[in-house]
Amino acid sequence: MAKTWNIDPTHSEVQFKVKHLVISTVTGSFKSFSGSVISEGDDFDGAKATFSLETASVDTNVADRDGHLRSPEFFDSENFPLLTFKGKVAKAGDDYKLVGDLTIKDITKPVELAVEFGGKMVDGYGQHKAGFEITGKINRKEFGLTWSMVTEAGGVVVGDDVKLLLNVQVVEQVEEAATA
């Protein structure tokens, strides 16, 4: 029997890391996102996964940088408000992998992300939950995020590779019993 698991945004986070000047790393996050996993039964192998986030919700703790990331030089949040993912979960050893299509700025590319399964638990309200840590790396330029600058010394301001880190808790949706 198919089960739908929706992301619990209060117990989940979406982060990214990118090199700055090739010597340090800047970490950012997205504050507004949603998604679901539809599994057949209790195992997540073969489950369908969908995810979207609002690009305007980017937060690096620096207002000017966040504004630049929302601008046409990066996410162009006004014209491309959503980043989306559609794919499947597949067993990979003791854990899983997430394979599917990532779309940023209307550019869709296949990606594969590692998924560490944290387990399942019933919370204090009787809700069935599962936890996952999802990691991977993409090249930002492949998705149209091509802004670049070179310093006087020849250093690159922003690295091309972006590390992704999602800690996701999903909650099983329970069908409401029909009342007579």
LINBEL-V200603 format. One record per residue. N is the residue number from 0. RES is the residue in one letter. PHI is phi in radians with two decimals (NA if undefined). OMEGA is omega in degrees with one decimal (* if undefined). NEAR is the number of other C-alpha atoms within 10 Angstrom. Layout:
n=[N | N]
res=[RES | RES]
phi=[PHI | PHI]
omega=[OMEGA | OMEGA]
near=[NEAR | NEAR]
This chain:
n=[0 | 1 | 2 | 3 | 4 | 5 | 6 | 7 | 8 | 9 | 10 | 11 | 12 | 13 | 14 | 15 | 16 | 17 | 18 | 19 | 20 | 21 | 22 | 23 | 24 | 25 | 26 | 27 | 28 | 29 | 30 | 31 | 32 | 33 | 34 | 35 | 36 | 37 | 38 | 39 | 40 | 41 | 42 | 43 | 44 | 45 | 46 | 47 | 48 | 49 | 50 | 51 | 52 | 53 | 54 | 55 | 56 | 57 | 58 | 59 | 60 | 61 | 62 | 63 | 64 | 65 | 66 | 67 | 68 | 69 | 70 | 71 | 72 | 73 | 74 | 75 | 76 | 77 | 78 | 79 | 80 | 81 | 82 | 83 | 84 | 85 | 86 | 87 | 88 | 89 | 90 | 91 | 92 | 93 | 94 | 95 | 96 | 97 | 98 | 99 | 100 | 101 | 102 | 103 | 104 | 105 | 106 | 107 | 108 | 109 | 110 | 111 | 112 | 113 | 114 | 115 | 116 | 117 | 118 | 119 | 120 | 121 | 122 | 123 | 124 | 125 | 126 | 127 | 128 | 129 | 130 | 131 | 132 | 133 | 134 | 135 | 136 | 137 | 138 | 139 | 140 | 141 | 142 | 143 | 144 | 145 | 146 | 147 | 148 | 149 | 150 | 151 | 152 | 153 | 154 | 155 | 156 | 157 | 158 | 159 | 160 | 161 | 162 | 163 | 164 | 165 | 166 | 167 | 168 | 169 | 170 | 171 | 172 | 173 | 174 | 175 | 176 | 177 | 178 | 179]
res=[M | A | K | T | W | N | I | D | P | T | H | S | E | V | Q | F | K | V | K | H | L | V | I | S | T | V | T | G | S | F | K | S | F | S | G | S | V | I | S | E | G | D | D | F | D | G | A | K | A | T | F | S | L | E | T | A | S | V | D | T | N | V | A | D | R | D | G | H | L | R | S | P | E | F | F | D | S | E | N | F | P | L | L | T | F | K | G | K | V | A | K | A | G | D | D | Y | K | L | V | G | D | L | T | I | K | D | I | T | K | P | V | E | L | A | V | E | F | G | G | K | M | V | D | G | Y | G | Q | H | K | A | G | F | E | I | T | G | K | I | N | R | K | E | F | G | L | T | W | S | M | V | T | E | A | G | G | V | V | V | G | D | D | V | K | L | L | L | N | V | Q | V | V | E | Q | V | E | E | A | A | T | A]
phi=[NA | -1.19 | -2.16 | -1.82 | -2.07 | -1.77 | -1.09 | -1.63 | -1.15 | -1.34 | -2.15 | -2.39 | -2.61 | -2.17 | -2.16 | -2.45 | -2.37 | -2.49 | -1.22 | -2.07 | 1.02 | 1.13 | -1.98 | -2.53 | -2.10 | -1.80 | -1.91 | -2.40 | -2.55 | -2.07 | -1.66 | -2.18 | -2.71 | -2.70 | 3.08 | -2.65 | -2.23 | -1.98 | -1.91 | -1.70 | 1.43 | -1.58 | -1.67 | -1.60 | -1.08 | 1.52 | -1.16 | -1.55 | -2.21 | -2.30 | -2.68 | -2.54 | -2.43 | -1.51 | -1.11 | -1.22 | -1.54 | -1.07 | -2.54 | -2.02 | 1.20 | -2.34 | -1.00 | -1.12 | -1.15 | -1.07 | -1.09 | -1.13 | -1.14 | -1.37 | -1.29 | -1.04 | -1.25 | -2.24 | -1.29 | 0.87 | -1.00 | -1.14 | -1.62 | -2.30 | -1.23 | -2.15 | -1.84 | -2.28 | -2.42 | -2.39 | -3.02 | -2.33 | -1.65 | -2.34 | -1.11 | -2.48 | 1.20 | -1.46 | -2.09 | -2.37 | -2.34 | -2.01 | -2.16 | 3.10 | -1.93 | -1.77 | -2.12 | -2.29 | 0.94 | 1.08 | -1.90 | -1.94 | -2.37 | -1.27 | -2.38 | -2.30 | -2.11 | -1.40 | -2.23 | -1.69 | -1.45 | -1.50 | 2.02 | -2.09 | -2.75 | -1.76 | -1.42 | -1.15 | -1.81 | 1.44 | -1.48 | -1.51 | -2.25 | -2.42 | -2.17 | -2.49 | -1.98 | -1.98 | -2.33 | 3.09 | -2.54 | -2.26 | -1.69 | -1.05 | -1.17 | -1.16 | -1.92 | 1.41 | -1.67 | -1.76 | -0.94 | -2.67 | -2.59 | -2.00 | -1.31 | -1.00 | -1.46 | 1.60 | -1.42 | -1.53 | -1.29 | -2.15 | -1.21 | -1.42 | -1.47 | -2.08 | -1.48 | -1.92 | -2.50 | -2.09 | -1.85 | -2.17 | -1.98 | -2.00 | -2.13 | -1.21 | -1.49 | -1.81 | -1.16 | -1.26 | -1.20 | -1.19 | -1.68 | -1.51]
omega=[-178.5 | 177.2 | 176.3 | 179.0 | 179.5 | 177.6 | 174.0 | -173.4 | -180.0 | 178.7 | -178.5 | 176.5 | 179.1 | -178.3 | 172.6 | 178.3 | 179.3 | 179.8 | 173.6 | -178.0 | 178.2 | -176.5 | -179.9 | -176.8 | 173.9 | 178.1 | 175.7 | 178.5 | 173.3 | -173.6 | -176.6 | -177.8 | 177.0 | 178.8 | 179.1 | 175.5 | 177.0 | -177.5 | 172.5 | -178.4 | -173.3 | -179.9 | -179.7 | 178.7 | -179.7 | -178.6 | 175.4 | -178.6 | 173.4 | -176.3 | 171.5 | 174.4 | 177.5 | -176.8 | 179.2 | -179.9 | 179.3 | -177.7 | 176.9 | -177.2 | 175.1 | -173.2 | -179.2 | 178.8 | 178.6 | 177.0 | 178.2 | 179.0 | 177.8 | -173.8 | 177.3 | 179.0 | 177.0 | -173.3 | -176.0 | -172.9 | 179.6 | -178.9 | -178.8 | -172.8 | -175.8 | 165.8 | -176.2 | 174.7 | 173.1 | -178.8 | -177.0 | 173.7 | 178.8 | 178.3 | 177.4 | -176.0 | 178.2 | -178.3 | -176.8 | 166.9 | 179.5 | -176.2 | 179.6 | -175.4 | 176.2 | 179.0 | 174.4 | 179.9 | 179.8 | 174.2 | -176.9 | 179.3 | 175.1 | 176.0 | 173.4 | -177.6 | 177.1 | -178.4 | 174.6 | -178.1 | -179.2 | 179.8 | 179.2 | -179.3 | 171.7 | -177.4 | -177.3 | 179.4 | 179.4 | 179.5 | 177.4 | -176.7 | 175.3 | -178.3 | -178.0 | 167.8 | -174.5 | -179.1 | 177.3 | -177.9 | 174.1 | 172.5 | -174.9 | -176.6 | 177.4 | -178.5 | 175.9 | 176.7 | -166.0 | -179.2 | 179.7 | 176.0 | 178.1 | 178.9 | 178.0 | -179.1 | 177.7 | 178.9 | 178.8 | -178.1 | -177.7 | 178.5 | 179.8 | -177.1 | 178.6 | 176.1 | 179.8 | 177.1 | 178.2 | 170.3 | -170.3 | 171.2 | 178.6 | 179.6 | -179.4 | 177.6 | -177.8 | 176.4 | 176.6 | 178.6 | 179.5 | 178.3 | -177.0 | *]
near=[6 | 10 | 18 | 19 | 21 | 21 | 22 | 19 | 16 | 8 | 11 | 18 | 18 | 19 | 18 | 20 | 19 | 20 | 18 | 15 | 16 | 12 | 10 | 9 | 14 | 12 | 15 | 18 | 18 | 17 | 17 | 15 | 20 | 15 | 19 | 20 | 22 | 19 | 20 | 15 | 12 | 10 | 10 | 21 | 18 | 16 | 21 | 20 | 22 | 19 | 18 | 18 | 19 | 17 | 25 | 21 | 16 | 24 | 19 | 17 | 12 | 9 | 11 | 10 | 13 | 16 | 14 | 13 | 21 | 21 | 15 | 15 | 13 | 20 | 24 | 19 | 20 | 12 | 11 | 16 | 18 | 22 | 20 | 21 | 22 | 18 | 20 | 21 | 23 | 18 | 15 | 13 | 7 | 8 | 15 | 20 | 20 | 25 | 19 | 20 | 18 | 22 | 18 | 22 | 20 | 14 | 12 | 16 | 14 | 12 | 16 | 18 | 18 | 20 | 23 | 17 | 17 | 14 | 10 | 15 | 13 | 12 | 10 | 7 | 6 | 8 | 12 | 16 | 19 | 19 | 20 | 20 | 16 | 19 | 19 | 16 | 17 | 17 | 14 | 18 | 15 | 14 | 18 | 15 | 18 | 15 | 14 | 13 | 12 | 11 | 9 | 7 | 6 | 9 | 13 | 17 | 16 | 19 | 18 | 19 | 15 | 18 | 17 | 19 | 19 | 17 | 17 | 22 | 22 | 22 | 21 | 19 | 13 | 11 | 8 | 6 | 6 | 5 | 4 | 3]
